[in-house]
Amino acid sequence: MIAEAVLSLSLVCDVTFTVTETTSSNTRLDYGSPSISTQTETPRRVTDRLFVELGANANRIRLPRQLSRPNEEGWRDLKDLDVADGAIDAKFTFYPTVGGAVTINRMTGEIRARWGNLLFGSNSLAGDCRPYEAPTTRMF
């Protein structure tokens, strides 16, 4: 539950996380021999932005674009929201069968999120947040 009566907060967070890039190649050892397919997975550290909006109309988190599906904005509803003096804790659904949790330290601005399951594996991100004023009207 939200501890503060009327909480309206917008945060922008610079976060770092790991993505895995997969490259495939086909190699022929001799003329006429079948090609051998290989796949290489390379982890790469990425820095991007994450947004958090808490308010009367919505409590949500917008994941970095690398963590969202194509043609998706990346917004996830925050559930089980707990706003205390020192931290904001919530849960979100990463994908339909993958749950996640986020903690934001209200004193330092540090954010930590983790998500995963037995099939998907475990992933996390960390970074720093600061307040920002979300646009309330359209520019065009």
N, CA, C and O atoms as CSV, one atom per row, in Angstrom:
chain,resi,resn,atom,element,x,y,z
A,1,MET,N,N,0.823,-1.189,0.000
A,1,MET,CA,C,0.000,0.000,0.000
A,1,MET,C,C,0.866,1.252,0.000
A,1,MET,O,O,2.010,1.233,0.455
A,2,ILE,N,N,0.318,2.309,-0.504
A,2,ILE,CA,C,1.034,3.569,-0.530
A,2,ILE,C,C,0.946,4.201,0.847
A,2,ILE,O,O,-0.144,4.377,1.390
A,3,ALA,N,N,2.094,4.540,1.408
A,3,ALA,CA,C,2.141,5.091,2.753
A,3,ALA,C,C,1.762,6.563,2.777
A,3,ALA,O,O,1.240,7.044,3.783
A,4,GLU,N,N,2.011,7.287,1.701
A,4,GLU,CA,C,1.691,8.706,1.647
A,4,GLU,C,C,0.320,8.879,1.019
A,4,GLU,O,O,-0.012,8.198,0.049
A,5,ALA,N,N,-0.476,9.783,1.565
A,5,ALA,CA,C,-1.870,9.948,1.145
A,5,ALA,C,C,-1.979,10.223,-0.350
A,5,ALA,O,O,-2.659,9.479,-1.058
A,6,VAL,N,N,-1.341,11.250,-0.837
A,6,VAL,CA,C,-1.394,11.569,-2.259
A,6,VAL,C,C,0.043,11.676,-2.748
A,6,VAL,O,O,0.716,12.679,-2.510
A,7,LEU,N,N,0.500,10.650,-3.423
A,7,LEU,CA,C,1.867,10.630,-3.913
A,7,LEU,C,C,1.840,10.819,-5.420
A,7,LEU,O,O,1.177,10.065,-6.133
A,8,SER,N,N,2.546,11.805,-5.897
A,8,SER,CA,C,2.711,12.011,-7.320
A,8,SER,C,C,4.203,12.214,-7.553
A,8,SER,O,O,4.787,13.201,-7.107
A,9,LEU,N,N,4.806,11.265,-8.255
A,9,LEU,CA,C,6.250,11.274,-8.409
A,9,LEU,C,C,6.618,10.714,-9.775
A,9,LEU,O,O,6.138,9.653,-10.175
A,10,SER,N,N,7.474,11.437,-10.481
A,10,SER,CA,C,8.026,10.957,-11.745
A,10,SER,C,C,9.540,10.925,-11.613
A,10,SER,O,O,10.160,11.905,-11.200
A,11,LEU,N,N,10.126,9.791,-11.967
A,11,LEU,CA,C,11.570,9.609,-11.866
A,11,LEU,C,C,12.145,9.199,-13.207
A,11,LEU,O,O,11.511,8.463,-13.963
A,12,VAL,N,N,13.351,9.679,-13.504
A,12,VAL,CA,C,14.125,9.191,-14.626
A,12,VAL,C,C,15.375,8.570,-14.017
A,12,VAL,O,O,16.014,9.167,-13.151
A,13,CYS,N,N,15.719,7.377,-14.472
A,13,CYS,CA,C,16.822,6.629,-13.871
A,13,CYS,C,C,17.809,6.209,-14.963
A,13,CYS,O,O,17.418,5.646,-15.986
A,14,ASP,N,N,19.071,6.485,-14.734
A,14,ASP,CA,C,20.138,5.997,-15.605
A,14,ASP,C,C,20.578,4.654,-15.046
A,14,ASP,O,O,21.121,4.582,-13.943
A,15,VAL,N,N,20.344,3.583,-15.811
A,15,VAL,CA,C,20.594,2.232,-15.317
A,15,VAL,C,C,21.573,1.494,-16.223
A,15,VAL,O,O,21.724,1.807,-17.404
A,16,THR,N,N,22.229,0.510,-15.632
A,16,THR,CA,C,23.157,-0.354,-16.354
A,16,THR,C,C,22.714,-1.794,-16.178
A,16,THR,O,O,22.323,-2.205,-15.085
A,17,PHE,N,N,22.778,-2.563,-17.265
A,17,PHE,CA,C,22.365,-3.963,-17.245
A,17,PHE,C,C,23.108,-4.700,-18.346
A,17,PHE,O,O,23.789,-4.079,-19.161
A,18,THR,N,N,22.981,-6.009,-18.373
A,18,THR,CA,C,23.659,-6.842,-19.359
A,18,THR,C,C,22.659,-7.395,-20.358
A,18,THR,O,O,21.609,-7.909,-19.973
A,19,VAL,N,N,22.982,-7.293,-21.637
A,19,VAL,CA,C,22.200,-7.944,-22.685
A,19,VAL,C,C,23.100,-8.966,-23.357
A,19,VAL,O,O,24.323,-8.821,-23.364
A,20,THR,N,N,22.501,-9.984,-23.913
A,20,THR,CA,C,23.256,-11.022,-24.610
A,20,THR,C,C,23.005,-10.891,-26.104
A,20,THR,O,O,21.867,-10.982,-26.564
A,21,GLU,N,N,24.069,-10.677,-26.851
A,21,GLU,CA,C,23.983,-10.592,-28.299
A,21,GLU,C,C,24.329,-11.946,-28.887
A,21,GLU,O,O,25.330,-12.557,-28.512
A,22,THR,N,N,23.502,-12.413,-29.809
A,22,THR,CA,C,23.715,-13.701,-30.447
A,22,THR,C,C,24.090,-13.480,-31.903
A,22,THR,O,O,23.383,-12.780,-32.629
A,23,THR,N,N,25.201,-14.074,-32.335
A,23,THR,CA,C,25.614,-14.021,-33.739
A,23,THR,C,C,25.698,-15.439,-34.278
A,23,THR,O,O,26.178,-16.352,-33.606
A,24,SER,N,N,25.226,-15.603,-35.491
A,24,SER,CA,C,25.244,-16.917,-36.140
A,24,SER,C,C,26.147,-16.862,-37.362
A,24,SER,O,O,26.259,-15.827,-38.019
A,25,SER,N,N,26.783,-17.978,-37.658
A,25,SER,CA,C,27.604,-18.058,-38.864
A,25,SER,C,C,27.580,-19.483,-39.399
A,25,SER,O,O,27.394,-20.445,-38.655
A,26,ASN,N,N,27.772,-19.592,-40.714
A,26,ASN,CA,C,27.869,-20.884,-41.388
A,26,ASN,C,C,29.275,-21.010,-41.972
A,26,ASN,O,O,29.764,-20.081,-42.616
A,27,THR,N,N,29.918,-22.134,-41.753
A,27,THR,CA,C,31.275,-22.362,-42.233
A,27,THR,C,C,31.322,-23.673,-43.003
A,27,THR,O,O,30.756,-24.679,-42.573
A,28,ARG,N,N,32.008,-23.652,-44.155
A,28,ARG,CA,C,32.251,-24.868,-44.927
A,28,ARG,C,C,33.715,-25.232,-44.807
A,28,ARG,O,O,34.591,-24.415,-45.091
A,29,LEU,N,N,33.979,-26.457,-44.387
A,29,LEU,CA,C,35.361,-26.893,-44.232
A,29,LEU,C,C,35.982,-27.270,-45.575
A,29,LEU,O,O,37.139,-26.931,-45.826
A,30,ASP,N,N,35.244,-27.962,-46.445
A,30,ASP,CA,C,35.713,-28.379,-47.768
A,30,ASP,C,C,34.606,-28.146,-48.777
A,30,ASP,O,O,33.425,-28.092,-48.436
A,31,TYR,N,N,35.022,-28.010,-50.036
A,31,TYR,CA,C,34.037,-27.879,-51.092
A,31,TYR,C,C,33.168,-29.126,-51.113
A,31,TYR,O,O,33.679,-30.246,-51.128
A,32,GLY,N,N,31.877,-28.935,-51.113
A,32,GLY,CA,C,30.949,-30.053,-51.164
A,32,GLY,C,C,30.538,-30.578,-49.805
A,32,GLY,O,O,29.558,-31.315,-49.701
A,33,SER,N,N,31.253,-30.219,-48.780
A,33,SER,CA,C,30.868,-30.697,-47.451
A,33,SER,C,C,29.734,-29.820,-46.917
A,33,SER,O,O,29.606,-28.659,-47.305
A,34,PRO,N,N,28.918,-30.379,-46.030
A,34,PRO,CA,C,27.844,-29.569,-45.472
A,34,PRO,C,C,28.415,-28.452,-44.599
A,34,PRO,O,O,29.473,-28.593,-43.986
A,35,SER,N,N,27.691,-27.357,-44.564
A,35,SER,CA,C,28.173,-26.243,-43.742
A,35,SER,C,C,27.897,-26.528,-42.269
A,35,SER,O,O,26.962,-27.246,-41.914
A,36,ILE,N,N,28.726,-25.953,-41.441
A,36,ILE,CA,C,28.581,-26.094,-39.995
A,36,ILE,C,C,28.072,-24.761,-39.453
A,36,ILE,O,O,28.690,-23.717,-39.662
A,37,SER,N,N,26.959,-24.807,-38.769
A,37,SER,CA,C,26.389,-23.598,-38.181
A,37,SER,C,C,26.888,-23.436,-36.761
A,37,SER,O,O,26.895,-24.382,-35.974
A,38,THR,N,N,27.305,-22.225,-36.448
A,38,THR,CA,C,27.724,-21.930,-35.083
A,38,THR,C,C,26.977,-20.690,-34.602
A,38,THR,O,O,26.606,-19.812,-35.380
A,39,GLN,N,N,26.777,-20.657,-33.314
A,39,GLN,CA,C,26.108,-19.534,-32.707
A,39,GLN,C,C,26.939,-19.078,-31.516
A,39,GLN,O,O,27.341,-19.889,-30.682
A,40,THR,N,N,27.190,-17.789,-31.442
A,40,THR,CA,C,27.986,-17.234,-30.364
A,40,THR,C,C,27.155,-16.238,-29.570
A,40,THR,O,O,26.529,-15.345,-30.141
A,41,GLU,N,N,27.152,-16.394,-28.258
A,41,GLU,CA,C,26.452,-15.454,-27.393
A,41,GLU,C,C,27.484,-14.639,-26.632
A,41,GLU,O,O,28.364,-15.187,-25.969
A,42,THR,N,N,27.361,-13.318,-26.739
A,42,THR,CA,C,28.303,-12.426,-26.097
A,42,THR,C,C,27.556,-11.476,-25.165
A,42,THR,O,O,26.692,-10.724,-25.616
A,43,PRO,N,N,27.878,-11.499,-23.869
A,43,PRO,CA,C,27.246,-10.533,-22.969
A,43,PRO,C,C,27.860,-9.144,-23.166
A,43,PRO,O,O,29.063,-9.000,-23.385
A,44,ARG,N,N,27.001,-8.133,-23.081
A,44,ARG,CA,C,27.459,-6.752,-23.263
A,44,ARG,C,C,26.757,-5.861,-22.249
A,44,ARG,O,O,25.539,-5.946,-22.094
A,45,ARG,N,N,27.510,-5.002,-21.552
A,45,ARG,CA,C,26.940,-4.058,-20.590
A,45,ARG,C,C,26.339,-2.884,-21.359
A,45,ARG,O,O,26.950,-2.362,-22.292
A,46,VAL,N,N,25.138,-2.476,-20.957
A,46,VAL,CA,C,24.413,-1.403,-21.623
A,46,VAL,C,C,23.968,-0.394,-20.565
A,46,VAL,O,O,23.583,-0.773,-19.459
A,47,THR,N,N,24.023,0.880,-20.910
A,47,THR,CA,C,23.483,1.934,-20.064
A,47,THR,C,C,22.354,2.610,-20.821
A,47,THR,O,O,22.517,2.975,-21.985
A,48,ASP,N,N,21.211,2.780,-20.168
A,48,ASP,CA,C,20.047,3.395,-20.803
A,48,ASP,C,C,19.189,4.026,-19.716
A,48,ASP,O,O,19.561,4.037,-18.542
A,49,ARG,N,N,18.045,4.548,-20.118
A,49,ARG,CA,C,17.136,5.192,-19.168
A,49,ARG,C,C,15.923,4.334,-18.886
A,49,ARG,O,O,15.433,3.597,-19.741
A,50,LEU,N,N,15.461,4.457,-17.665
A,50,LEU,CA,C,14.254,3.793,-17.176
A,50,LEU,C,C,13.417,4.897,-16.531
A,50,LEU,O,O,13.971,5.821,-15.935
A,51,PHE,N,N,12.086,4.813,-16.644
A,51,PHE,CA,C,11.203,5.816,-16.064
A,51,PHE,C,C,10.255,5.158,-15.070
A,51,PHE,O,O,9.823,4.022,-15.264
A,52,VAL,N,N,9.940,5.883,-14.008
A,52,VAL,CA,C,8.975,5.427,-13.005
A,52,VAL,C,C,7.972,6.554,-12.809
A,52,VAL,O,O,8.356,7.708,-12.616
A,53,GLU,N,N,6.684,6.218,-12.860
A,53,GLU,CA,C,5.626,7.189,-12.592
A,53,GLU,C,C,4.711,6.640,-11.518
A,53,GLU,O,O,4.163,5.545,-11.651
A,54,LEU,N,N,4.548,7.414,-10.444
A,54,LEU,CA,C,3.646,7.057,-9.360
A,54,LEU,C,C,2.643,8.186,-9.210
A,54,LEU,O,O,3.022,9.356,-9.154
A,55,GLY,N,N,1.366,7.839,-9.145
A,55,GLY,CA,C,0.362,8.876,-8.989
A,55,GLY,C,C,-1.031,8.307,-8.894
A,55,GLY,O,O,-1.225,7.092,-8.852
A,56,ALA,N,N,-2.000,9.204,-8.860
A,56,ALA,CA,C,-3.397,8.807,-8.715
A,56,ALA,C,C,-3.883,8.013,-9.926
A,56,ALA,O,O,-4.710,7.113,-9.783
A,57,ASN,N,N,-3.377,8.340,-11.118
A,57,ASN,CA,C,-3.868,7.685,-12.338
A,57,ASN,C,C,-3.147,6.390,-12.668
A,57,ASN,O,O,-3.744,5.473,-13.232
A,58,ALA,N,N,-1.865,6.307,-12.323
A,58,ALA,CA,C,-1.107,5.105,-12.690
A,58,ALA,C,C,0.147,4.985,-11.841
A,58,ALA,O,O,0.744,5.981,-11.433
A,59,ASN,N,N,0.528,3.755,-11.587
A,59,ASN,CA,C,1.810,3.420,-10.980
A,59,ASN,C,C,2.474,2.478,-11.963
A,59,ASN,O,O,2.035,1.342,-12.139
A,60,ARG,N,N,3.539,2.952,-12.608
A,60,ARG,CA,C,4.121,2.140,-13.668
A,60,ARG,C,C,5.607,2.406,-13.815
A,60,ARG,O,O,6.140,3.404,-13.330
A,61,ILE,N,N,6.260,1.472,-14.505
A,61,ILE,CA,C,7.688,1.543,-14.781
A,61,ILE,C,C,7.865,1.322,-16.282
A,61,ILE,O,O,7.227,0.449,-16.872
A,62,ARG,N,N,8.739,2.125,-16.891
A,62,ARG,CA,C,9.042,1.946,-18.314
A,62,ARG,C,C,10.466,1.432,-18.438
A,62,ARG,O,O,11.434,2.130,-18.137
A,63,LEU,N,N,10.559,0.205,-18.884
A,63,LEU,CA,C,11.854,-0.460,-19.018
A,63,LEU,C,C,12.638,0.108,-20.196
A,63,LEU,O,O,12.038,0.634,-21.133
A,64,PRO,N,N,13.968,0.012,-20.168
A,64,PRO,CA,C,14.772,0.444,-21.315
A,64,PRO,C,C,14.372,-0.315,-22.579
A,64,PRO,O,O,13.880,-1.441,-22.509
A,65,ARG,N,N,14.585,0.306,-23.719
A,65,ARG,CA,C,14.128,-0.268,-24.996
A,65,ARG,C,C,14.750,-1.630,-25.294
A,65,ARG,O,O,14.123,-2.462,-25.948
A,66,GLN,N,N,15.972,-1.868,-24.824
A,66,GLN,CA,C,16.621,-3.160,-25.068
A,66,GLN,C,C,15.934,-4.293,-24.315
A,66,GLN,O,O,16.113,-5.460,-24.664
A,67,LEU,N,N,15.156,-3.970,-23.296
A,67,LEU,CA,C,14.470,-4.989,-22.505
A,67,LEU,C,C,13.010,-5.139,-22.892
A,67,LEU,O,O,12.286,-5.930,-22.288
A,68,SER,N,N,12.567,-4.384,-23.897
A,68,SER,CA,C,11.173,-4.445,-24.338
A,68,SER,C,C,11.072,-5.193,-25.660
A,68,SER,O,O,12.032,-5.256,-26.428
A,69,ARG,N,N,9.934,-5.739,-25.904
A,69,ARG,CA,C,9.690,-6.403,-27.183
A,69,ARG,C,C,9.584,-5.361,-28.286
A,69,ARG,O,O,9.241,-4.208,-28.024
A,70,PRO,N,N,9.879,-5.765,-29.531
A,70,PRO,CA,C,9.718,-4.822,-30.645
A,70,PRO,C,C,8.269,-4.305,-30.706
A,70,PRO,O,O,7.328,-5.034,-30.393
A,71,ASN,N,N,8.112,-3.070,-31.103
A,71,ASN,CA,C,6.796,-2.416,-31.224
A,71,ASN,C,C,6.072,-2.307,-29.889
A,71,ASN,O,O,4.842,-2.275,-29.851
A,72,GLU,N,N,6.818,-2.252,-28.807
A,72,GLU,CA,C,6.227,-2.134,-27.481
A,72,GLU,C,C,6.871,-0.936,-26.791
A,72,GLU,O,O,8.073,-0.711,-26.927
A,73,GLU,N,N,6.080,-0.173,-26.057
A,73,GLU,CA,C,6.609,1.008,-25.380
A,73,GLU,C,C,7.407,0.669,-24.132
A,73,GLU,O,O,8.226,1.477,-23.694
A,74,GLY,N,N,7.194,-0.496,-23.551
A,74,GLY,CA,C,7.978,-0.907,-22.399
A,74,GLY,C,C,7.368,-0.616,-21.052
A,74,GLY,O,O,7.972,-0.946,-20.031
A,75,TRP,N,N,6.175,-0.003,-21.001
A,75,TRP,CA,C,5.543,0.308,-19.716
A,75,TRP,C,C,4.979,-0.954,-19.083
A,75,TRP,O,O,4.364,-1.785,-19.752
A,76,ARG,N,N,5.201,-1.080,-17.772
A,76,ARG,CA,C,4.650,-2.177,-16.975
A,76,ARG,C,C,3.974,-1.580,-15.744
A,76,ARG,O,O,4.502,-0.653,-15.131
A,77,ASP,N,N,2.819,-2.103,-15.388
A,77,ASP,CA,C,2.135,-1.661,-14.174
A,77,ASP,C,C,2.894,-2.143,-12.958
A,77,ASP,O,O,3.405,-3.263,-12.935
A,78,LEU,N,N,2.967,-1.283,-11.938
A,78,LEU,CA,C,3.570,-1.657,-10.668
A,78,LEU,C,C,2.473,-2.172,-9.745
A,78,LEU,O,O,1.418,-1.552,-9.605
A,79,LYS,N,N,2.736,-3.309,-9.120
A,79,LYS,CA,C,1.777,-3.923,-8.197
A,79,LYS,C,C,2.412,-4.035,-6.821
A,79,LYS,O,O,3.630,-3.937,-6.676
A,80,ASP,N,N,1.582,-4.239,-5.827
A,80,ASP,CA,C,2.063,-4.381,-4.448
A,80,ASP,C,C,3.004,-3.239,-4.072
A,80,ASP,O,O,4.050,-3.452,-3.457
A,81,LEU,N,N,2.613,-2.028,-4.451
A,81,LEU,CA,C,3.433,-0.849,-4.211
A,81,LEU,C,C,3.496,-0.529,-2.725
A,81,LEU,O,O,2.470,-0.465,-2.048
A,82,ASP,N,N,4.719,-0.328,-2.223
A,82,ASP,CA,C,4.929,0.036,-0.828
A,82,ASP,C,C,5.868,1.239,-0.797
A,82,ASP,O,O,7.054,1.123,-1.103
A,83,VAL,N,N,5.323,2.391,-0.425
A,83,VAL,CA,C,6.109,3.615,-0.334
A,83,VAL,C,C,6.353,3.899,1.139
A,83,VAL,O,O,5.426,4.249,1.870
A,84,ALA,N,N,7.587,3.750,1.573
A,84,ALA,CA,C,7.966,4.017,2.961
A,84,ALA,C,C,8.875,5.247,2.970
A,84,ALA,O,O,9.215,5.784,1.916
A,85,ASP,N,N,9.263,5.684,4.165
A,85,ASP,CA,C,10.133,6.856,4.266
A,85,ASP,C,C,11.470,6.638,3.563
A,85,ASP,O,O,12.009,7.566,2.959
A,86,GLY,N,N,12.006,5.426,3.636
A,86,GLY,CA,C,13.334,5.167,3.091
A,86,GLY,C,C,13.381,4.532,1.723
A,86,GLY,O,O,14.398,4.629,1.036
A,87,ALA,N,N,12.293,3.873,1.302
A,87,ALA,CA,C,12.360,3.140,0.033
A,87,ALA,C,C,10.982,2.987,-0.601
A,87,ALA,O,O,9.953,3.068,0.070
A,88,ILE,N,N,10.994,2.767,-1.903
A,88,ILE,CA,C,9.801,2.429,-2.675
A,88,ILE,C,C,10.036,1.017,-3.197
A,88,ILE,O,O,11.034,0.757,-3.870
A,89,ASP,N,N,9.125,0.114,-2.887
A,89,ASP,CA,C,9.206,-1.274,-3.358
A,89,ASP,C,C,7.960,-1.601,-4.152
A,89,ASP,O,O,6.865,-1.163,-3.799
A,90,ALA,N,N,8.114,-2.369,-5.224
A,90,ALA,CA,C,6.966,-2.784,-6.026
A,90,ALA,C,C,7.329,-4.017,-6.838
A,90,ALA,O,O,8.498,-4.379,-6.969
A,91,LYS,N,N,6.308,-4.643,-7.372
A,91,LYS,CA,C,6.477,-5.785,-8.273
A,91,LYS,C,C,5.907,-5.412,-9.636
A,91,LYS,O,O,5.044,-4.541,-9.746
A,92,PHE,N,N,6.401,-6.081,-10.665
A,92,PHE,CA,C,5.898,-5.868,-12.024
A,92,PHE,C,C,6.013,-7.161,-12.799
A,92,PHE,O,O,6.727,-8.077,-12.389
A,93,THR,N,N,5.315,-7.240,-13.912
A,93,THR,CA,C,5.388,-8.394,-14.788
A,93,THR,C,C,6.312,-8.038,-15.940
A,93,THR,O,O,6.036,-7.118,-16.709
A,94,PHE,N,N,7.417,-8.777,-16.055
A,94,PHE,CA,C,8.383,-8.517,-17.118
A,94,PHE,C,C,7.844,-9.035,-18.447
A,94,PHE,O,O,7.765,-8.284,-19.419
A,95,TYR,N,N,7.477,-10.299,-18.496
A,95,TYR,CA,C,6.757,-10.936,-19.600
A,95,TYR,C,C,5.631,-11.714,-18.955
A,95,TYR,O,O,5.610,-11.838,-17.731
A,96,PRO,N,N,4.694,-12.244,-19.725
A,96,PRO,CA,C,3.540,-12.903,-19.093
A,96,PRO,C,C,3.888,-13.945,-18.035
A,96,PRO,O,O,3.144,-14.092,-17.066
A,97,THR,N,N,4.982,-14.666,-18.188
A,97,THR,CA,C,5.327,-15.692,-17.195
A,97,THR,C,C,6.564,-15.338,-16.378
A,97,THR,O,O,7.096,-16.181,-15.657
A,98,VAL,N,N,7.022,-14.092,-16.491
A,98,VAL,CA,C,8.241,-13.677,-15.809
A,98,VAL,C,C,7.935,-12.491,-14.902
A,98,VAL,O,O,7.545,-11.421,-15.370
A,99,GLY,N,N,8.116,-12.693,-13.606
A,99,GLY,CA,C,7.861,-11.626,-12.646
A,99,GLY,C,C,9.125,-10.861,-12.311
A,99,GLY,O,O,10.241,-11.347,-12.491
A,100,GLY,N,N,8.916,-9.635,-11.812
A,100,GLY,CA,C,10.047,-8.802,-11.430
A,100,GLY,C,C,9.732,-7.994,-10.188
A,100,GLY,O,O,8.581,-7.904,-9.762
A,101,ALA,N,N,10.765,-7.411,-9.614
A,101,ALA,CA,C,10.617,-6.563,-8.437
A,101,ALA,C,C,11.596,-5.403,-8.556
A,101,ALA,O,O,12.677,-5.542,-9.128
A,102,VAL,N,N,11.201,-4.255,-8.008
A,102,VAL,CA,C,12.035,-3.056,-8.049
A,102,VAL,C,C,12.066,-2.416,-6.672
A,102,VAL,O,O,11.066,-2.402,-5.955
A,103,THR,N,N,13.242,-1.883,-6.311
A,103,THR,CA,C,13.424,-1.135,-5.070
A,103,THR,C,C,14.155,0.155,-5.403
A,103,THR,O,O,15.169,0.145,-6.101
A,104,ILE,N,N,13.627,1.275,-4.895
A,104,ILE,CA,C,14.259,2.574,-5.083
A,104,ILE,C,C,14.521,3.164,-3.703
A,104,ILE,O,O,13.593,3.350,-2.915
A,105,ASN,N,N,15.776,3.454,-3.413
A,105,ASN,CA,C,16.152,4.064,-2.155
A,105,ASN,C,C,15.826,5.556,-2.241
A,105,ASN,O,O,16.377,6.254,-3.092
A,106,ARG,N,N,14.949,6.051,-1.380
A,106,ARG,CA,C,14.506,7.438,-1.442
A,106,ARG,C,C,15.550,8.416,-0.923
A,106,ARG,O,O,15.436,9.615,-1.177
A,107,MET,N,N,16.548,7.952,-0.216
A,107,MET,CA,C,17.587,8.841,0.302
A,107,MET,C,C,18.731,9.017,-0.700
A,107,MET,O,O,19.243,10.123,-0.872
A,108,THR,N,N,19.133,7.918,-1.363
A,108,THR,CA,C,20.269,7.973,-2.280
A,108,THR,C,C,19.851,8.041,-3.745
A,108,THR,O,O,20.652,8.437,-4.592
A,109,GLY,N,N,18.606,7.659,-4.062
A,109,GLY,CA,C,18.151,7.616,-5.446
A,109,GLY,C,C,18.527,6.336,-6.168
A,109,GLY,O,O,18.233,6.190,-7.354
A,110,GLU,N,N,19.175,5.402,-5.472
A,110,GLU,CA,C,19.609,4.158,-6.108
A,110,GLU,C,C,18.414,3.266,-6.427
A,110,GLU,O,O,17.529,3.085,-5.592
A,111,ILE,N,N,18.392,2.712,-7.633
A,111,ILE,CA,C,17.344,1.781,-8.058
A,111,ILE,C,C,17.977,0.434,-8.334
A,111,ILE,O,O,19.077,0.347,-8.880
A,112,ARG,N,N,17.271,-0.615,-7.953
A,112,ARG,CA,C,17.670,-1.990,-8.262
A,112,ARG,C,C,16.416,-2.732,-8.691
A,112,ARG,O,O,15.384,-2.663,-8.023
A,113,ALA,N,N,16.509,-3.440,-9.804
A,113,ALA,CA,C,15.394,-4.253,-10.274
A,113,ALA,C,C,15.927,-5.624,-10.646
A,113,ALA,O,O,17.066,-5.767,-11.088
A,114,ARG,N,N,15.088,-6.623,-10.459
A,114,ARG,CA,C,15.455,-7.994,-10.828
A,114,ARG,C,C,14.213,-8.685,-11.376
A,114,ARG,O,O,13.088,-8.368,-10.990
A,115,TRP,N,N,14.435,-9.624,-12.272
A,115,TRP,CA,C,13.340,-10.370,-12.869
A,115,TRP,C,C,13.868,-11.707,-13.352
A,115,TRP,O,O,15.074,-11.895,-13.512
A,116,GLY,N,N,12.950,-12.629,-13.581
A,116,GLY,CA,C,13.352,-13.922,-14.100
A,116,GLY,C,C,12.490,-15.048,-13.586
A,116,GLY,O,O,11.609,-14.848,-12.751
A,117,ASN,N,N,12.756,-16.237,-14.095
A,117,ASN,CA,C,12.129,-17.467,-13.636
A,117,ASN,C,C,13.075,-18.616,-13.973
A,117,ASN,O,O,14.171,-18.385,-14.482
A,118,LEU,N,N,12.664,-19.839,-13.695
A,118,LEU,CA,C,13.550,-20.987,-13.921
A,118,LEU,C,C,13.931,-21.152,-15.385
A,118,LEU,O,O,15.074,-21.498,-15.684
A,119,LEU,N,N,12.998,-20.911,-16.304
A,119,LEU,CA,C,13.283,-21.079,-17.733
A,119,LEU,C,C,14.016,-19.884,-18.309
A,119,LEU,O,O,14.933,-20.053,-19.113
A,120,PHE,N,N,13.635,-18.685,-17.918
A,120,PHE,CA,C,14.167,-17.449,-18.486
A,120,PHE,C,C,15.520,-17.083,-17.889
A,120,PHE,O,O,16.320,-16.398,-18.527
A,121,GLY,N,N,15.774,-17.534,-16.678
A,121,GLY,CA,C,16.999,-17.160,-15.977
A,121,GLY,C,C,16.764,-15.905,-15.150
A,121,GLY,O,O,15.676,-15.328,-15.159
A,122,SER,N,N,17.785,-15.502,-14.450
A,122,SER,CA,C,17.674,-14.350,-13.563
A,122,SER,C,C,18.474,-13.182,-14.136
A,122,SER,O,O,19.608,-13.359,-14.581
A,123,ASN,N,N,17.878,-11.989,-14.122
A,123,ASN,CA,C,18.530,-10.793,-14.636
A,123,ASN,C,C,18.305,-9.639,-13.666
A,123,ASN,O,O,17.419,-9.693,-12.813
A,124,SER,N,N,19.113,-8.600,-13.807
A,124,SER,CA,C,18.953,-7.456,-12.921
A,124,SER,C,C,19.502,-6.200,-13.589
A,124,SER,O,O,20.195,-6.263,-14.604
A,125,LEU,N,N,19.174,-5.065,-12.991
A,125,LEU,CA,C,19.735,-3.788,-13.401
A,125,LEU,C,C,19.898,-2.930,-12.162
A,125,LEU,O,O,19.280,-3.186,-11.128
A,126,ALA,N,N,20.727,-1.918,-12.275
A,126,ALA,CA,C,20.957,-1.001,-11.161
A,126,ALA,C,C,21.326,0.356,-11.733
A,126,ALA,O,O,21.826,0.465,-12.852
A,127,GLY,N,N,21.066,1.392,-10.936
A,127,GLY,CA,C,21.406,2.733,-11.378
A,127,GLY,C,C,20.960,3.776,-10.380
A,127,GLY,O,O,20.709,3.484,-9.210
A,128,ASP,N,N,20.867,5.009,-10.873
A,128,ASP,CA,C,20.500,6.138,-10.034
A,128,ASP,C,C,19.324,6.880,-10.651
A,128,ASP,O,O,19.244,7.048,-11.867
A,129,CYS,N,N,18.400,7.328,-9.777
A,129,CYS,CA,C,17.196,8.040,-10.201
A,129,CYS,C,C,17.225,9.475,-9.716
A,129,CYS,O,O,17.880,9.814,-8.730
A,130,ARG,N,N,16.498,10.301,-10.437
A,130,ARG,CA,C,16.280,11.684,-10.018
A,130,ARG,C,C,14.874,12.080,-10.451
A,130,ARG,O,O,14.350,11.548,-11.430
A,131,PRO,N,N,14.267,13.003,-9.731
A,131,PRO,CA,C,12.925,13.450,-10.113
A,131,PRO,C,C,12.961,14.188,-11.449
A,131,PRO,O,O,13.953,14.833,-11.788
A,132,TYR,N,N,11.885,14.085,-12.188
A,132,TYR,CA,C,11.737,14.883,-13.397
A,132,TYR,C,C,10.263,15.236,-13.526
A,132,TYR,O,O,9.392,14.572,-12.963
A,133,GLU,N,N,10.014,16.275,-14.265
A,133,GLU,CA,C,8.645,16.711,-14.461
A,133,GLU,C,C,8.129,16.099,-15.751
A,133,GLU,O,O,8.581,16.446,-16.843
A,134,ALA,N,N,7.184,15.188,-15.615
A,134,ALA,CA,C,6.609,14.528,-16.781
A,134,ALA,C,C,5.753,15.522,-17.554
A,134,ALA,O,O,5.038,16.315,-16.942
A,135,PRO,N,N,5.808,15.498,-18.884
A,135,PRO,CA,C,4.983,16.414,-19.672
A,135,PRO,C,C,3.491,16.144,-19.435
A,135,PRO,O,O,3.061,14.992,-19.376
A,136,THR,N,N,2.727,17.201,-19.302
A,136,THR,CA,C,1.292,17.037,-19.068
A,136,THR,C,C,0.464,17.399,-20.290
A,136,THR,O,O,-0.713,17.047,-20.369
A,137,THR,N,N,1.072,18.104,-21.247
A,137,THR,CA,C,0.348,18.450,-22.482
A,137,THR,C,C,1.185,18.033,-23.673
A,137,THR,O,O,2.411,17.942,-23.602
A,138,ARG,N,N,0.499,17.785,-24.752
A,138,ARG,CA,C,1.177,17.390,-25.991
A,138,ARG,C,C,1.792,18.605,-26.681
A,138,ARG,O,O,1.219,19.695,-26.683
A,139,MET,N,N,2.952,18.397,-27.256
A,139,MET,CA,C,3.599,19.469,-28.007
A,139,MET,C,C,2.953,19.644,-29.381
A,139,MET,O,O,2.963,20.743,-29.935
A,140,PHE,N,N,2.399,18.577,-29.926
A,140,PHE,CA,C,1.744,18.650,-31.236
A,140,PHE,C,C,0.709,17.570,-31.356
A,140,PHE,O,O,0.045,17.463,-32.387
